[in-house]
Amino acid sequence: MTQRRVGLWLIGALGGVCSTAVLGLSALSRKLTDTTSLVTASPLFDGVELDDFDTFVVGGHEIRKSSYVEAVRDLHQRSNVFSEAMIQACTPDLEKWTANVKPGTILGSGPTISKLADHPDVQRVATPREAVERIQADLRAFREANKLDQVVVANVTSTEPPKELSDAYTSIAKFRALLDTKDASIPASALYGWAALDLGISYINFTPSLGSSFPAAIQLAEERKASVSGKDGKTGETLMKTVLAPMFRHRNFKVLSWVGHNIFGNRDGVVLDDPVNKASKIQTKDQVVSSIVGYKPQTHVSIEYIQSLDDWKTAWNHIHYQGFLGTKMILQFIWQGCDSLLAAPLLLDIVRLTLLAQRRGESGVLKHLACFFKSPMGCDQHDFFEQMDMLAAYVAKVKG
Ligand SMILES: NC(=O)c1ccc[n+]([C@@H]2O[C@H](COP(=O)([O-])OP(=O)(O)OC[C@H]3O[C@@H](n4cnc5c(N)ncnc54)[C@H](O)[C@@H]3O)[C@@H](O)[C@H]2O)c1
């Protein structure tokens, strides 16, 4: 029997999260590292048929000129992560997969992201439809050239500005018509999503951008028997919020205010330094506390770009709450994590579960993946423990 081959197509392929995920895939398949921090490698998943790490072929779209070797070396030097020995051992995979990375589109990405685009062949297209067709041509070529049994697309590009949706986003027919409108300003994340879903390829949105989180795209996913999930990987500060807020609720404390300050210095931080792009991120980070405690304490979220920190993020949270006899108390925490190292395993988990879902004939929004996202699609539940129960219930169903 020939071994199953699956394709992972990454949008934002050479960014921090993707490069780390790709190095991780190679290191895992060469048994150079263990599976620590991969949820899908925990005992909950024993007996579930997930794709092994050595079955993956990587490709993707990018708007900057770079390579996987350059990207991981850069992270290694700036943020003191990975080892030189690991990079060297994985270099054959990194070089092979860099050859599968194609120039992407910046249509609808906004000025701050467009400034990053230094690849001479970035797609300059006249209409959104042309962008979709070129993305699809790249996806088909990847699938055929590598004889892939299944492909999944993950959007891990820089955070786009928020998008107000018109009526054109409500049905497949209306959105198709919008694709022919020159100045439609459809965000690139939505074009990538549409292109993938239309080919029956599932689409993961690891970012706060629009992606496929609009009715027409969800309808298309169902029609093409593919899935969508998102938005915005829950990796650090927000993960802590969704773990701690249930404690305040269960102990019947009253949360008066919750302030979160985030500082970090990677490329994501450069883009989030633009207040317009930052607004999308703050939206996904700020809603979780009220939704869990059931009322609206005063909240504040700040994100600041501090270049010297590189990929190391510090999040300081100050939670002011009221206990017995009106007494006010304080909980503070400081989270210090390396952003790409927190995000990459989560991305691989979501990828494996998305491939599994499609093999099982599941389509539309994958609600059981809520625990992986700050703003889970199709699910109002933000409590991390409730979300983990949803995932466990799904796994129990899979195991039959
Ligand atoms: N812990 C985390 O790092 C974390 C957690 C949750 C979500 N995210 C989100 O994941 C995304 C990526 O984060 P990162 O740290 O890897 O950022 P990054 O800037 O290192 O990577 C983003 C990549 O996307 C590329 N890109 C931008 N627009 C593109 C387009 N239209 N087509 C193709 N490529 C494009 C950029 O050139 C860059 O290489 C961000 O939106 C971030 O907010 C990250």
The ligand as an ORCA input file, in Angstrom:
! r2SCAN-3c Opt
* xyz 0 1
  N       1.024     33.511     19.025
  C       0.978     33.995     17.813
  O       1.982     34.241     17.214
  C      -0.362     34.196     17.178
  C      -1.494     33.826     17.877
  C      -2.740     33.987     17.291
  C      -2.829     34.537     16.028
  N      -1.719     34.926     15.378
  C      -1.875     35.566     14.078
  O      -1.189     34.820     13.095
  C      -0.773     35.708     12.052
  C       0.706     35.492     11.747
  O       1.501     35.813     12.851
  P       3.100     35.823     12.682
  O       3.654     36.135     14.008
  O       3.521     34.610     11.957
  O       3.274     37.102     11.754
  P       4.379     37.332     10.597
  O       4.293     38.769     10.249
  O       5.687     36.795     11.006
  O       3.833     36.431      9.407
  C       2.795     36.832      8.557
  C       3.240     36.547      7.150
  O       2.146     36.785      6.265
  C       2.676     37.360      5.079
  N       1.541     37.989      4.379
  C       0.897     39.134      4.716
  N      -0.114     39.351      3.862
  C      -0.112     38.331      2.968
  C      -0.925     38.006      1.857
  N      -1.953     38.782      1.489
  N      -0.643     36.870      1.169
  C       0.394     36.060      1.537
  N       1.201     36.327      2.586
  C       0.940     37.457      3.299
  C       3.756     38.319      5.589
  O       4.663     38.658      4.582
  C       4.385     37.466      6.694
  O       5.438     36.677      6.221
  C      -1.098     37.125     12.523
  O      -2.325     37.527     11.982
  C      -1.236     36.939     14.011
  O      -2.039     37.923     14.614
  C      -0.479     34.751     15.909
*
